[in-house]
């Protein structure tokens, strides 16, 4: 039976000399970004920019909550077009953190809750940060939409 070490544990006590562990990996402070939008016949395909996450932050998790928005409606969580830290344009990805799913009933669902959906990912954005967005799909919707994301930066 072998003992193996994570990247961070290796930096801390296996490497000589030891290496600094980034604060987004150990001893960082968790921050909360929260936004609310009151939709009134928000059309399918409309994008709500909720908030910007700072460059260098690590996304921990997210939670999307909403009213029953109407028949055939869906919501997805992603990001709007922006520039990365190197200044290169990054295209919008409407479902980067949560694929479109029915929003016909009032509920709350997780976002950024798997590696494939951005959990534990590092934000690579310019000085304006990463514009996190919610996209309406399927049909026009009316009601309250809330998004909360937890991240660590320092």
C-alpha positions in Angstrom: 0.0 0.0 0.0 1.5 3.3 -1.1 1.2 6.8 0.3 0.7 9.5 -2.3 0.4 13.3 -2.0 -1.7 16.0 -3.6 -0.1 18.7 -5.5 -0.5 21.1 -2.6 0.7 18.6 0.0 3.8 18.0 -2.1 4.5 21.7 -2.3 4.1 22.0 1.4 6.2 19.2 2.8 7.7 17.0 0.1 9.6 19.5 -2.0 12.9 20.8 -0.9 12.7 23.7 -0.5 9.0 23.9 0.2 6.9 26.0 -2.2 4.2 28.5 -1.4 0.7 27.3 -1.8 -1.7 29.8 -3.4 -4.3 31.3 -1.1 -7.0 30.0 -3.5 -5.8 26.5 -2.5 -5.1 27.0 1.3 -6.1 29.5 3.9 -8.1 31.8 1.5 -11.2 33.7 2.4 -14.5 32.6 0.9 -16.4 35.5 -0.8 -20.0 35.6 -2.0 -21.3 37.2 -5.1 -25.1 37.5 -5.2 -27.5 39.1 -7.7 -31.2 39.3 -8.3 -33.2 40.1 -11.4 -36.9 40.7 -11.7 -37.9 39.4 -15.1 -41.0 40.8 -16.9 -41.6 38.9 -20.1 -37.9 38.3 -20.5 -37.6 36.9 -24.0 -36.0 33.5 -24.9 -32.4 34.2 -25.7 -32.1 37.2 -23.5 -29.0 37.3 -21.3 -28.9 38.8 -17.8 -25.4 39.8 -16.7 -25.5 39.2 -12.9 -22.0 40.1 -11.6 -18.3 40.0 -12.3 -15.9 37.6 -10.5 -12.4 39.0 -10.0 -9.4 37.7 -12.0 -7.5 35.0 -10.2 -10.4 33.9 -8.0 -11.3 30.2 -7.7 -14.9 29.3 -8.1 -16.2 27.1 -5.3 -19.9 26.7 -6.2 -23.0 28.4 -7.3 -26.8 28.3 -6.7 -29.5 29.5 -9.0 -32.9 30.1 -7.5 -36.0 31.3 -9.4 -39.8 31.6 -9.3 -42.0 29.6 -11.7 -41.1 31.6 -14.8 -43.7 30.2 -17.2 -44.4 27.3 -19.4 -41.6 26.1 -21.6 -39.0 28.3 -20.0 -35.4 27.3 -19.3 -32.4 28.9 -17.6 -28.7 28.3 -18.0 -25.7 29.9 -16.1 -22.5 30.8 -17.9 -20.5 33.9 -18.8 -20.7 36.7 -21.3 -18.0 37.5 -23.8 -15.0 39.1 -22.2 -11.2 39.4 -22.4 -8.8 37.0 -20.6 -5.9 38.3 -18.5 -3.7 38.3 -21.6 -6.2 40.6 -23.4 -7.5 37.9 -25.8 -11.2 37.9 -26.5 -13.2 35.0 -25.0 -16.5 34.1 -26.6 -19.7 33.8 -24.4 -20.6 30.4 -23.0 -24.2 30.6 -21.9 -24.1 27.1 -20.1 -20.5 27.0 -18.8 -21.7 26.6 -15.2 -25.2 25.1 -15.6 -26.8 23.6 -18.7 -30.3 24.9 -19.7 -33.0 23.3 -17.6 -36.7 23.8 -17.0 -37.6 26.9 -15.0 -41.4 26.3 -15.1 -41.5 25.6 -11.3 -40.1 27.6 -8.4 -36.9 25.9 -7.3 -33.2 26.3 -6.6 -30.5 24.3 -8.3 -26.7 24.0 -8.1 -24.4 25.6 -10.6 -20.6 25.2 -11.0 -21.0 21.9 -9.1 -18.8 19.6 -11.2 -15.3 20.0 -12.7 -16.9 20.0 -16.1 -19.2 22.9 -15.0 -16.4 25.0 -13.5 -16.2 23.9 -9.9 -12.8 24.8 -8.5 -11.8 26.6 -11.8 -9.6 29.7 -11.7 -11.0 32.9 -13.3 -8.8 34.1 -16.1 -10.2 37.5 -17.0 -8.9 41.1 -17.5 -9.3 43.9 -15.0 -13.1 43.9 -15.4 -13.3 40.3 -14.2 -15.5 37.5 -15.5 -19.1 38.6 -16.3 -21.3 35.7 -15.0 -24.7 35.6 -16.7 -28.0 33.8 -16.7 -29.7 33.1 -20.1 -33.5 32.6 -20.6 -34.5 30.0 -23.1 -37.5 28.2 -24.5 -40.1 31.0 -24.0 -40.6 34.4 -22.4 -40.5 34.3 -18.6 -41.7 36.4 -15.7 -40.5 36.3 -12.1 -37.5 36.6 -9.8 -34.2 35.1 -10.7 -31.3 34.9 -8.2 -27.7 33.7 -8.6 -25.2 33.2 -5.8 -21.6 32.1 -6.3 -19.0 31.4 -3.8 -15.3 32.0 -4.6 -12.0 32.5 -2.9 -9.5 35.2 -3.9 -7.3 35.9 -0.9 
